[in-house]
Amino acid sequence: MGAQAILSACCCLAILLAAMARADVQEDFSPECREFLFMGTPPRGLEGKTLKKICQRYNGHARYVTLYDVENHIPVYSAYTFKRNDGSKQVDTPWMYEPQLSTTVSDRDMQPFPIESTIHSSFEDAQAVLDDYSNTPRYERGQLNPDDHQNFLDDKAATYTLTNVVPQSRVFRIGAWKKHEQTLRRRLNNYCRGTAYVVTGVTLSGGMIHRHNMYRVAVPSYLWTAYCCVDYDHNAPFEVRAKFPVHAAHGLNEDSGEVVELSVKQLEEFLRHNTYVDNAFQIFYDSCVPNNPKTIGS
């Protein structure tokens, strides 16, 4: 084989490896990843050149999906399926980064941050790194897909990636927002018979965390969440039944922030006025209307 042919073959291999490394930063979610979305359909009305669809993978399997903003270095939303659990948290899980957003790492699974922080510069252009959160006493790393909405250890571990994290006011995170996450856990544990699809996201009209005089991580003004469970307990108390098959909430990301529960339609209207979704914005396909209502709860 001549030198030119060898060079051509090497170039083709390099292109193939690069494609493999970024295989799950997708133009559209693959069937494996769509299982975390109601009717396999992601929220519509959210588009932009800086928004990347990530199928979050850990230990060889897809765990949930994220729409990630590579300019503001936070997820716009994470979408996952709720797993019934006792509320326990995973301990001693290292924080991870997303190799799929790096041009230097050929791995599709999220990976623990390298010990050498100087290596972080190879991927920090496209995502947040631990140093971004190292000097922010007011804000903590808040998971959009929380550990205690999962059951199996690998699913819990997979929530500890910075592509699933936004800066949250510490008081809000451990107070009003955590209380709401626990309320949802109990409600879905007790009254959702089938699969509960959850989408949790942010508005992007807040400030920025700076590092070395550079804008690094956007601070959300609001966090919001919505769930869809079409197979639920029709004998639940009325005040619970009123929150099925679909319901939502939002909360101001400040120390004094409170969480307000509301309908998904109300949340969608709120987001149209408070962030850059378009008029066609819809969180769940067909507003979480079941395929065959007569069979639900039977």
Secondary structure, 3 states (H helix, E strand, C coil): CCHHHHHHHHHHHHHHHHHHHCCCEECCCCHHHHCCCHHHCCCECCCCCCEEEEEEEECCEEEEEEEEECCCCEEEEEEEEECCCCCCCCCCCCCEECHHHCCCCCCCCCEECCCCHHHHHHCCCCCCCHHHHCCCCCEEEEECCCHHHCCCHHHHHCCCEHHHEEEEEHHHHHHHHHHHHHHHHHHHHHHECCCEEEEEEECCCCCEEEECCEEEEECCCEEEEEEECCCECCCCCHHHHCCCCEEEEEEECCCCCCEEEECHHHHHHHHHHHCCCCCCCECCHHHHCCCCHHHCCC
